[in-house]
Amino acid sequence: MASETSNYGDNEDLIQVDINFKGSKIKVYKSKSIGYYICPVCKKSIFFNELDLLDHIIAHAKGLNEKRRDIPTRFYRREKEE
């Protein structure tokens, strides 16, 4: 499903890999030592198999990541100590 093509810049651990998905080639980077894939869209998320990466890329295409709400947080006011 994937084919190795070339090294990525000065990082010798990352290689560029082509993933075929329904007739389309997607170029992603993969770690040689650990074997994780890096999302080519946001470059923040890592995945350990191609199917999870493809689901994440489809979520980017549908805009689901941008519409997702953050985890609710509570803000506490600190009293000024005098």
Secondary structure as UniProt FT lines:
FT   STRAND          2..8
FT   TURN            9..10
FT   STRAND          11..21
FT   TURN            22..23
FT   STRAND          24..31
FT   TURN            32..34
FT   STRAND          37..38
FT   TURN            40..42
FT   STRAND          46..47
FT   HELIX           50..62
FT   HELIX           64..67
//
